[in-house]
Structure formats: structure tokens, C-alpha cells
């Protein structure tokens, strides 16, 4: 037992160094689940994704028709992408004391669960879209195109802050959402999403 304890802590230290080495190489997470087809593009290089593959900072991830992709981030955050969705990991810093994550939804729909970065730093996680910047504050959320418009929902947790050039709204209540028509049109006031709308949103990504 006297030898086991030092070796145990040594293993933890070495694991930490290995994780930091991954981040130095630009690794943000990995593919947890995939159904159908999905690609990653970076520097004009295309990678066909499979379960267990690394997701790199700067990757443009795209899913095919009738496809789903779930990404497990290093801070235990999760992103689920629906069919014909394009998503970018713009920035990801973890384990430095100045952690942050910035992702961008180019088109399609996504469901997310924030990890330890957003829990430790309420301003540390953002989702960029064509109509607004969305701050994620330790929560489960949805962002996606539905009913011809970009829509954002807060399922549960610390809340979602939606802001653009024209205004902002903070989604605090569970199962509340807002609609975005343009970056120069303010987000609609928070509204409760009923069962039908919630199920429709979740069907796009699950």
C-alpha cells in the first residue's frame, strides 16, 4: 500500500501531462457516437469521421442526410449534431486557468450539454450563429433552424444568454426559448416551449 499511493498519484500526474500535450496539439474532444456519415475539414484536408476519432480546434464538422454526430469534449461537455449540420470548433482552451470554448453553428441543428468550463466560468462558453452570440452558463440547450427560423432553447441549468446587434434575452426558466429572424432584429422574449415544440426540436438531433 505504501508503494501504491505514490504510484497512483504519479499516474494521475502523467495523465495530466498527456492531456495537456493533446491540447497543445489542438485536440478539443472526440467522436462519441455517429450514425450515418460525417466529415471533418481543416486546411483543405477532409477526414471521414468514425467513433473515437479526435476532434481538433478549427475542424469544420458536417453531417450527411439522416445522420447524427455526438462529440465528447475534454471538459465533459457534449454536442449532438443533427442531419445536414455544419459546426466549427473555433477555440477550445482547457486546463490553463483561462479556459474557454467557442463553437459556431453554420447551419442545421445542435443540442448541447456544457461541461466544466461553463460551470467554472459563466462567460467561458459561447455558441456563434449568423443571427446572435449565445452564452451558455452551465446548462442543457438547443440551437437550430426550425420552422424556417433560427431558434434557441434552454432545457435546464444555469441559463442561456442570447444577444445580437438589436437586443438580448436571458433564458432562465426550463424549456424556454427564443426566435431569431436577423442579426439586426432583437431576439423574441422568452417563451415556454410546449411538449410538441420540444419534441420537434429534439427529434432534429436525437
Beta strands, then each sheet from edge to edge (+ up, - down):
strand 1: 27-35
strand 2: 38-42
strand 3: 45-48
strand 4: 54-56
strand 5: 60-63
strand 6: 68-73
strand 7: 78-81
strand 8: 86-93
strand 9: 100-107
strand 10: 109-113
strand 11: 125-128
strand 12: 133-136
strand 13: 139-146
strand 14: 149-157
strand 15: 160-164
strand 16: 167-171
strand 17: 176-180
strand 18: 191-192
sheet 1: 4+ 1- 6+ 7- 10+ 13- 14+ 17- 18+
sheet 2: 3+ 2- 5+ 8- 9+ 11+ 12- 15+ 16-
end
